[in-house]
């Protein structure tokens, strides 16, 4: 006769679901998403680095996790110290730069007829000017909102580094041999969340890095060879990386912004920007479909629907969090046999 399941385990499982759900909602409402992502990143980086450092330095098993956590914690500080003389303005004044970029784009939209060749401008419908004014007013409103985000931007960077430290220290902590029911259930929830993070965010991070490298080559090397340069080049490169972390929608943001800024130089430059971005993003579509989609069993319509809802509720942070949160929820439902 089989033993009945311990009722504490069922209660602990339900409590773990409630705690994880409440924690994720709190993180979104309080704007702590960068910290959460860096907690996962620090944890995975430490776990990946620990056995390799142990083999390289022939350190004992107990020392390797601590050494890996130290490297993960200090490496960002070293990189910032080395790059600060070159990137100080970009990091500290980023909100101001993007405020100027949005205002510049608003002016470009209003001057669209003057930017286009006369034959094409004549083909624009009469209502196009009203559409231009609406788009320009929207961009100007976003530029005004960015005027208040300078302090929040630096606070977000601090939270991100603290999250990295927490993740590294959690990965270096020796695991308990036997966990109580609630602790075991929470451990399982966090393990599945970490697996989801590794499948989606890590893959998307390298996709964004790939896009940013090619875009930097295009803006800093290819266009100058044609004797053309785009304004706000460094801000556009950073935008490409950040937007690249958002599946599908990030491509549209990059394409729209760079093409519009290219139009401020000339229609030919705008066409070259659009053609180049479409070409490099084809590789991203392939990677998303084959790697991210295959691992998480998410279709495009599912992803877009969740991103639309999350963006409406939580703003731009919802776009970044939507693929991770939805894939994690789906993984939990699949594990329970619901889907």
C-alpha positions as CSV (number, residue, x, y, z in Angstrom):
1,X,0.0,0.0,0.0
2,X,1.6,3.3,-1.2
3,X,2.2,6.0,1.4
4,X,0.0,9.1,1.2
5,X,1.9,12.3,0.2
6,X,2.9,14.6,3.0
7,X,0.4,17.4,3.1
8,X,3.2,19.8,4.1
9,X,4.8,19.3,0.7
10,X,1.6,20.2,-1.2
11,X,1.1,23.3,1.0
12,X,4.8,24.2,0.6
13,X,4.5,23.9,-3.2
14,X,1.5,26.2,-3.3
15,X,3.2,28.6,-1.0
16,X,6.3,28.6,-3.2
17,X,4.2,29.5,-6.3
18,X,2.6,32.4,-4.4
19,X,6.0,33.7,-3.1
20,X,7.7,33.5,-6.5
21,X,4.7,35.2,-8.2
22,X,4.6,38.0,-5.5
23,X,8.4,38.5,-5.8
24,X,8.2,38.9,-9.5
25,X,5.3,41.4,-9.3
26,X,7.2,43.4,-6.6
27,X,10.3,43.5,-8.8
28,X,8.4,44.9,-11.7
29,X,6.4,47.4,-9.7
30,X,9.6,48.7,-7.9
31,X,11.7,48.8,-11.0
32,X,14.2,46.2,-9.9
33,X,14.3,44.2,-13.1
34,X,18.0,45.1,-13.9
35,X,18.9,43.8,-10.4
36,X,17.0,40.5,-11.0
37,X,18.6,39.9,-14.3
38,X,22.0,40.6,-12.9
39,X,21.3,38.2,-10.0
40,X,20.7,35.5,-12.5
41,X,23.7,36.5,-14.6
42,X,26.1,36.6,-11.6
43,X,24.8,33.2,-10.4
44,X,25.2,31.5,-13.8
45,X,28.6,33.2,-14.4
46,X,30.0,32.0,-11.1
47,X,28.7,28.5,-11.6
48,X,30.2,28.4,-15.1
49,X,33.5,29.8,-14.0
50,X,34.0,27.9,-10.7
51,X,35.0,24.4,-12.2
52,X,37.2,26.1,-14.8
53,X,39.1,28.1,-12.3
54,X,39.5,25.1,-10.1
55,X,41.1,23.1,-12.9
56,X,43.3,26.1,-14.0
57,X,44.6,27.0,-10.6
58,X,44.3,23.5,-9.1
59,X,42.3,25.0,-6.3
60,X,40.4,22.9,-3.8
61,X,36.7,22.3,-4.5
62,X,35.8,24.6,-1.6
63,X,38.0,27.4,-2.8
64,X,37.0,27.5,-6.4
65,X,33.4,28.9,-6.0
66,X,34.8,31.7,-3.8
67,X,37.5,32.5,-6.4
68,X,34.9,32.5,-9.2
69,X,32.6,34.8,-7.2
70,X,35.5,37.2,-6.5
71,X,36.3,37.3,-10.3
72,X,32.6,37.9,-11.2
73,X,32.3,40.7,-8.6
74,X,35.6,42.5,-9.5
75,X,35.5,42.1,-13.3
76,X,32.8,44.8,-13.9
77,X,34.7,47.3,-11.7
78,X,38.0,46.6,-13.5
79,X,36.3,47.0,-16.9
80,X,34.6,50.3,-15.8
81,X,37.9,51.6,-14.4
82,X,39.7,50.9,-17.7
83,X,36.9,52.2,-20.0
84,X,35.7,55.2,-17.8
85,X,37.9,57.8,-19.5
86,X,36.3,56.9,-22.8
87,X,32.7,56.1,-21.8
88,X,32.1,58.5,-18.8
89,X,30.0,60.8,-20.9
90,X,28.0,58.0,-22.5
91,X,27.2,56.3,-19.1
92,X,26.6,59.3,-16.9
93,X,24.8,61.5,-19.5
94,X,22.9,58.7,-21.3
95,X,19.4,60.1,-20.5
96,X,20.4,63.5,-21.7
97,X,21.8,62.1,-24.9
98,X,18.6,60.1,-25.6
99,X,16.5,63.2,-24.8
100,X,18.4,65.1,-27.5
101,X,18.2,62.2,-29.9
102,X,14.4,62.0,-29.5
103,X,14.1,65.8,-30.0
104,X,16.3,65.5,-33.1
105,X,14.1,62.7,-34.5
106,X,11.0,64.8,-33.8
107,X,12.4,67.6,-35.9
108,X,13.4,65.1,-38.6
109,X,9.8,63.8,-38.8
110,X,8.4,67.4,-39.1
111,X,10.9,68.1,-41.9
112,X,10.2,64.9,-43.8
113,X,9.0,66.5,-47.0
114,X,12.1,68.6,-47.1
115,X,14.3,65.6,-46.6
116,X,12.8,63.5,-49.4
117,X,13.4,63.9,-53.1
118,X,10.8,66.3,-54.6
119,X,9.2,63.5,-56.8
120,X,8.7,61.3,-53.7
121,X,7.6,64.2,-51.5
122,X,4.9,65.2,-54.0
123,X,3.4,61.7,-53.7
124,X,2.7,62.0,-49.9
125,X,-1.0,62.4,-49.2
126,X,-2.4,65.6,-47.7
127,X,-3.0,63.9,-44.3
128,X,0.7,63.0,-44.0
129,X,1.5,66.4,-42.3
130,X,-1.0,65.7,-39.5
131,X,0.5,62.2,-39.1
132,X,4.0,63.8,-38.9
133,X,2.8,66.2,-36.2
134,X,1.3,63.4,-34.1
135,X,4.6,61.3,-34.4
136,X,6.7,64.4,-33.6
137,X,4.5,65.3,-30.6
138,X,4.9,61.7,-29.3
139,X,8.7,61.7,-29.6
140,X,8.8,65.1,-27.9
141,X,6.7,63.9,-25.0
142,X,9.1,60.9,-24.5
143,X,12.1,63.3,-24.6
144,X,10.4,65.4,-21.8
145,X,9.9,62.2,-19.7
146,X,13.6,61.4,-20.1
147,X,14.5,64.7,-18.4
148,X,13.6,63.1,-15.0
149,X,15.4,59.8,-15.4
150,X,19.0,60.8,-14.8
151,X,19.0,59.8,-11.2
152,X,16.9,56.7,-11.8
153,X,19.4,55.6,-14.5
154,X,22.4,55.7,-12.1
155,X,20.3,54.0,-9.4
156,X,19.5,51.3,-11.9
157,X,23.2,50.7,-12.6
158,X,23.8,50.5,-8.8
159,X,21.0,47.9,-8.4
160,X,22.4,45.9,-11.3
161,X,25.8,45.7,-9.7
162,X,24.3,44.8,-6.3
163,X,22.3,42.1,-8.1
164,X,25.5,40.7,-9.7
165,X,27.1,40.5,-6.2
166,X,24.1,38.7,-4.8
167,X,24.0,36.2,-7.6
168,X,27.8,35.5,-7.3
169,X,27.6,35.1,-3.5
170,X,24.6,32.8,-3.8
171,X,26.4,30.6,-6.3
172,X,29.5,30.4,-4.0
173,X,27.4,29.3,-1.0
174,X,27.7,25.6,-0.3
175,X,24.4,23.8,-0.9
176,X,22.4,22.3,2.0
177,X,22.2,18.5,1.9
178,X,18.6,18.3,3.0
179,X,16.0,21.0,2.7
180,X,12.8,21.5,4.5
181,X,9.6,21.3,2.3
182,X,9.2,25.0,1.7
183,X,12.9,25.6,1.1
184,X,13.0,22.6,-1.3
185,X,10.0,23.9,-3.2
186,X,11.5,27.4,-3.5
187,X,14.8,25.9,-4.6
188,X,13.0,24.0,-7.4
189,X,11.1,27.2,-8.5
190,X,14.4,29.2,-8.6
191,X,16.2,26.4,-10.4
192,X,13.5,26.4,-13.2
193,X,13.7,30.2,-13.3
194,X,17.4,30.1,-13.7
195,X,17.1,27.5,-16.5
196,X,14.7,29.7,-18.3
197,X,17.0,32.7,-17.9
198,X,19.9,30.7,-19.3
199,X,17.8,29.6,-22.3
200,X,16.4,33.0,-23.2
201,X,18.3,35.9,-21.8
202,X,21.8,34.5,-22.3
203,X,21.0,33.6,-25.9
204,X,19.4,37.0,-26.5
205,X,22.4,38.7,-24.9
206,X,24.8,37.2,-27.4
207,X,22.3,38.1,-30.2
208,X,22.3,41.7,-29.0
209,X,26.1,41.7,-28.8
210,X,26.3,40.3,-32.3
211,X,24.0,43.0,-33.6
212,X,25.8,45.7,-31.7
213,X,29.2,44.7,-33.1
214,X,27.9,44.7,-36.7
215,X,26.1,48.0,-36.2
216,X,29.2,49.6,-34.8
217,X,31.2,48.5,-37.8
218,X,28.5,49.9,-40.1
219,X,28.3,53.3,-38.3
220,X,32.0,53.7,-37.5
221,X,33.7,52.1,-40.5
222,X,31.4,51.6,-43.5
223,X,29.5,54.9,-43.4
224,X,32.7,57.0,-43.0
225,X,34.2,55.2,-46.0
226,X,31.2,56.6,-47.9
227,X,32.0,60.0,-46.4
228,X,28.8,59.9,-44.4
229,X,28.4,60.1,-40.6
230,X,25.3,59.8,-38.5
231,X,24.7,62.1,-35.5
232,X,24.5,60.5,-32.0
233,X,26.5,57.5,-33.2
234,X,27.5,56.2,-29.7
235,X,24.0,56.6,-28.4
236,X,22.7,54.7,-31.4
237,X,25.2,51.8,-30.7
238,X,24.1,51.6,-27.1
239,X,20.5,51.7,-28.1
240,X,21.1,48.8,-30.5
241,X,22.4,46.6,-27.7
242,X,19.6,47.5,-25.3
243,X,16.9,47.1,-27.9
244,X,18.5,43.8,-29.0
245,X,17.7,42.3,-25.6
246,X,14.0,42.6,-26.6
247,X,13.0,39.8,-29.1
248,X,11.3,40.8,-32.3
249,X,10.2,44.3,-31.1
250,X,13.8,45.3,-30.6
251,X,14.5,44.9,-34.3
252,X,11.6,47.3,-35.2
253,X,12.9,49.9,-32.7
254,X,16.5,49.7,-34.1
255,X,15.3,49.8,-37.7
256,X,13.0,52.7,-37.1
257,X,15.5,54.9,-35.2
258,X,18.5,54.3,-37.3
259,X,16.6,54.8,-40.6
260,X,15.0,58.0,-39.3
261,X,18.4,59.4,-38.1
262,X,19.9,58.3,-41.5
263,X,17.1,60.2,-43.2
264,X,18.4,63.4,-41.5
265,X,21.6,63.0,-43.5
266,X,20.2,61.9,-46.8
267,X,17.6,59.5,-48.3
268,X,20.4,57.4,-49.7
269,X,22.0,57.0,-46.2
270,X,18.5,56.1,-44.8
271,X,18.1,53.5,-47.4
272,X,21.6,52.1,-46.7
273,X,20.8,51.9,-43.0
274,X,17.5,50.1,-43.6
275,X,19.0,47.6,-46.0
276,X,22.0,46.9,-43.7
277,X,19.8,46.4,-40.6
278,X,17.4,44.1,-42.4
279,X,20.3,42.0,-43.6
280,X,21.9,41.6,-40.2
281,X,18.6,41.0,-38.4
282,X,17.8,38.1,-40.7
283,X,20.4,36.2,-38.8
284,X,18.8,37.1,-35.5
285,X,15.4,35.8,-36.7
286,X,17.0,32.5,-37.5
287,X,18.7,32.3,-34.1
288,X,15.5,33.2,-32.3
289,X,13.5,30.7,-34.2
290,X,16.0,27.8,-33.9
291,X,17.5,28.4,-30.5
292,X,15.1,30.4,-28.3
293,X,11.9,29.3,-29.8
294,X,12.9,25.6,-30.0
295,X,14.1,25.5,-26.4
296,X,11.1,27.3,-24.8
297,X,8.4,26.1,-27.2
298,X,7.1,29.6,-27.7
299,X,5.6,30.7,-30.9
300,X,5.8,34.3,-32.3
301,X,2.1,35.1,-31.6
302,X,2.5,34.0,-28.0
303,X,5.5,36.1,-27.5
304,X,4.1,39.2,-29.1
305,X,0.8,38.9,-27.1
306,X,2.6,38.7,-23.8
307,X,5.0,41.5,-24.7
308,X,2.0,43.7,-25.6
309,X,0.3,43.1,-22.3
310,X,3.4,43.4,-20.2
311,X,4.4,46.7,-21.9
312,X,0.9,48.1,-21.3
313,X,1.1,47.2,-17.6
314,X,4.8,47.8,-16.7
315,X,6.1,50.0,-19.5
316,X,9.4,49.4,-21.4
317,X,10.6,47.0,-18.6
318,X,7.7,44.8,-19.4
319,X,9.0,44.2,-22.9
320,X,12.3,42.9,-21.5
321,X,10.7,40.8,-18.8
322,X,7.8,39.3,-20.9
323,X,9.8,36.6,-22.7
324,X,11.5,35.5,-19.5
325,X,8.4,35.5,-17.2
326,X,6.2,33.9,-19.8
327,X,8.7,31.1,-20.6
328,X,9.1,30.4,-16.9
329,X,5.4,30.3,-16.3
330,X,5.0,27.9,-19.2
331,X,7.8,25.7,-17.9
332,X,6.1,25.4,-14.5
333,X,2.8,24.6,-16.2
334,X,4.4,21.9,-18.4
335,X,6.1,20.4,-15.3
336,X,2.7,20.2,-13.6
337,X,1.1,18.6,-16.6
338,X,-1.3,21.5,-17.3
339,X,0.0,22.3,-20.8
